[in-house]
């Protein structure tokens, strides 16, 4: 049999560390399964036939209709458009134009009309795209988003937005009653070409497998360090080494 005399304090901390690393690895595996399910769900939804927004809103929660194609009718109030900083699908820097769509007998809808490059934000350069009159908008239903760890705060005073805070955007527009979702307008042949719709980024980072392997790898390294410490201090003598010492 091997000789093993564990160091008590080191063993305690090693077991705690091992438990934490394995728990983190298992959590990432769970996140991987969730992310794969989310990607599959979104990929299936975006190819559905559009339904009226009011029909979609009968769902029990916003997550059930996220990325669902919807249609809605109303009139844009371009005087209250908001600008959300971002990049389009080609990586160009600019702003997404969020405009209230007014409806006669229903709540207003905040529509993401699409992307405008930063150098073309001047209204004089995109006047043709300020469509008047009744329009039918087709696009993807999107819920609000939270501020990311490295995102600036929204600045309503200067009309600079960095994440989709629906309540704050509605308040800035002066809209007391708005639908609980945004609508990202699809790509369509708009006069002047701006804003450019159809820029919803259907991409979800999925690094959970590599994260899980990292945590599990660190757990293996921790075990190796623990064993090496005990061998080097004479607290662990494998049976093979004991036999050799006896033979010599």
C-alpha positions, 0 to 999 in steps of 0.5 A: 500500500502507498504511504499517505500522510495528508497535510490537514490545512492544505487538504482542506483548502484543496478540497474547497478549491476543487469543489469550486472549480468543478462547480464552475465547470458544471455551471458552464456546461449548463450554460452551454446547454442553455445557449445551444437551446437559445440559438436553435430557438432563435434560428427557428423563430426568425424564419416564421411568417410574420404575425400582427404584433398584438397577436404576438403580445398574447404570449405570457412573457417577452422571452417567448416572442423575442426575435419573432417576425411581427407586423404593425401599422402606424405613423412615424414621429420623426421629430422624436427619434433616438440614436443608439450607438453601435455597429452594423453587420459589416462592422461600420460605426454609427447609430441605430434610429429608434422612432415612435410609431404612433397608432390610433387606438393602441399603444405606440411602438418604438421601432428600430428603423435601422442603421445610419453611418456616423458621417451620415447622421445629419438629417439633411443627408437622409431626409428622403428616409423620413417617411410620412403617412401610414406605414406597415412595419415588418420586423423582429420583436426584441425585448429591452437590454441591460447595460453591459459591464463596459458600456457607458451610461445612456445620456438622454440629454444628448440623445446618446444611447448605448443599450435598449432601456425601453422605459427610459427611451419611452419617457424621453420620447414623451410616450406614456403608453408603449408596447413592451417590445421594440420592433427591429425593422427588416431590410426594405427599399427605403427612399435614399437607402437610410436608415438601413433595416435588417441589421439585427445581429443574430449572433450569440457568443458561445464560449461556454465549452472552452470555459468549462474545459478551462475550469476542469483543467484547473481542477486537474492541475490543482490535484497534480500540485497537491500530489506533487507537494505531498510527494516532495515533502515525504507525505506521500510515497507511492507503493512502487517507490516503497518497493524500490527503496526496500530493494535498495 
